[in-house]
């Protein structure tokens, strides 16, 4: 079926990515078919192939878009305040909000729990977003505490790693408590540790 509306290229690309995300999250990479994605988007397969030459390219573009969204969310969370406890709260909220975005859009699972994790392109993208979010937190830690870069990155890895792993646990266990309660609990734990490093 072809779309009756001619969209600008960037809008069509966003439409195709949104349809692909629904199909990939529902079926996994290997079981997803380009036919299904074209049908979900309401376009012909040739239109889909005009934008993405194959299923892998489409999947990588989708991971790129979601990884950038997560990176930007964490950066925004850090910039919103100069209070470190609030920063911890905001970073945790950023991860949990990304997990729970729009209810169940699956963006987090697409990045961190996909069935193509061994593909070099996928692995490189996941490692890159993990590194970028850690570095953003490390920049703040280093500036605030005067710790060396290595020390700041170690602390930042612990903070972002805890946020990521805890958010994945919360999601996979079907949200056993509210997002606010989960964030508050983790914030209490992490703040108790990071507050031992006084600001300069």
ZIBEL-V285505 format. One record per pair of residues at least 24 apart in sequence whose C-alpha atoms are under 10 Angstrom apart, sorted by the first residue. I is the first residue (numbers start at 1). J is the second residue. Records with the same first field share a line. If there is no record, write none. Layout:
I = J / J
This chain:
1 = 38 / 39 / 40 / 41 / 42 / 43 / 44 / 45
2 = 38 / 39 / 41 / 42 / 43 / 44 / 45 / 46 / 47
3 = 38 / 39 / 41 / 42 / 43 / 44 / 47
4 = 42 / 43
5 = 43
9 = 51
10 = 51
12 = 41 / 43 / 47 / 48 / 51
13 = 48 / 50 / 51 / 52 / 58 / 61
14 = 62 / 65
15 = 40 / 41 / 42 / 43
16 = 40 / 41 / 42 / 43 / 47 / 48 / 51 / 52 / 58 / 62
17 = 41 / 48 / 52 / 58 / 59 / 61 / 62 / 63 / 65
18 = 62 / 105
20 = 55 / 58 / 59 / 62
21 = 58 / 59 / 62 / 63 / 66 / 105 / 106 / 107 / 110
22 = 104 / 105 / 106 / 107
24 = 59 / 62 / 106 / 110 / 114 / 115
25 = 104 / 105 / 106 / 107 / 108 / 109 / 110 / 113 / 114
26 = 105 / 106
27 = 115
28 = 110 / 113 / 114 / 115 / 116
29 = 55 / 56 / 59 / 110 / 114 / 115 / 116
30 = 55 / 56 / 115 / 116
31 = 115
34 = 58
56 = 116 / 119 / 121 / 122
57 = 121
59 = 110 / 116 / 122
60 = 111 / 121 / 122 / 125
62 = 107 / 110 / 111
63 = 107 / 108 / 110 / 111 / 112 / 121 / 122 / 125 / 126 / 129
64 = 111 / 122 / 125 / 126 / 128 / 129
65 = 107
66 = 98 / 107 / 108 / 110 / 111 / 129
67 = 107 / 108 / 110 / 111 / 112 / 125 / 126 / 128 / 129 / 130 / 132 / 133
68 = 125 / 128 / 129 / 132 / 133
69 = 98 / 107 / 129
70 = 94 / 95 / 97 / 98 / 99 / 107 / 108 / 111 / 129 / 130 / 132 / 133
71 = 95 / 128 / 129 / 130 / 131 / 132 / 133 / 134 / 136
72 = 132 / 133 / 136
73 = 97 / 98 / 133
74 = 98 / 132 / 133 / 134 / 136 / 137 / 160
75 = 132 / 133 / 135 / 136 / 137
77 = 137
78 = 136 / 137 / 139 / 140
79 = 136 / 140
82 = 140 / 144
84 = 140 / 141 / 144 / 191 / 194 / 195 / 199
85 = 187 / 188 / 190 / 191 / 192 / 194 / 195
86 = 187 / 191
87 = 137 / 140 / 187 / 191
88 = 137 / 159 / 160 / 163 / 183 / 186 / 187 / 188 / 190 / 191 / 194
89 = 180 / 183 / 184 / 186 / 187 / 188 / 190 / 191
90 = 183 / 187
91 = 133 / 137 / 159 / 160 / 163 / 183 / 187
92 = 159 / 160 / 162 / 163 / 164 / 166 / 167 / 179 / 180 / 182 / 183 / 184 / 186 / 187 / 190
93 = 163 / 167 / 179 / 180 / 182 / 183 / 184 / 187
94 = 163 / 164 / 167 / 183
95 = 160 / 163 / 164 / 165 / 166 / 167 / 168 / 183
96 = 163 / 164 / 166 / 167 / 168 / 170 / 171 / 179 / 180 / 182 / 183
97 = 167 / 179 / 180 / 183
98 = 167
99 = 164 / 167 / 168 / 170 / 171 / 179
100 = 167 / 170 / 171 / 175 / 179
104 = 171
106 = 171
108 = 164 / 167 / 168 / 171
109 = 168 / 171 / 172
112 = 164 / 165 / 168
113 = 168
130 = 157 / 160 / 161 / 164
131 = 156 / 157 / 160
133 = 157 / 160 / 161
134 = 158 / 159 / 160 / 161
135 = 160
136 = 160
141 = 194 / 197 / 199
142 = 199 / 200
143 = 199 / 200
144 = 197 / 198 / 199 / 200
145 = 197 / 198 / 199 / 200
146 = 197 / 198 / 199 / 200
147 = 197 / 199 / 200
155 = 193 / 194
158 = 190
159 = 190 / 191 / 193 / 194
162 = 186 / 190
163 = 187 / 190
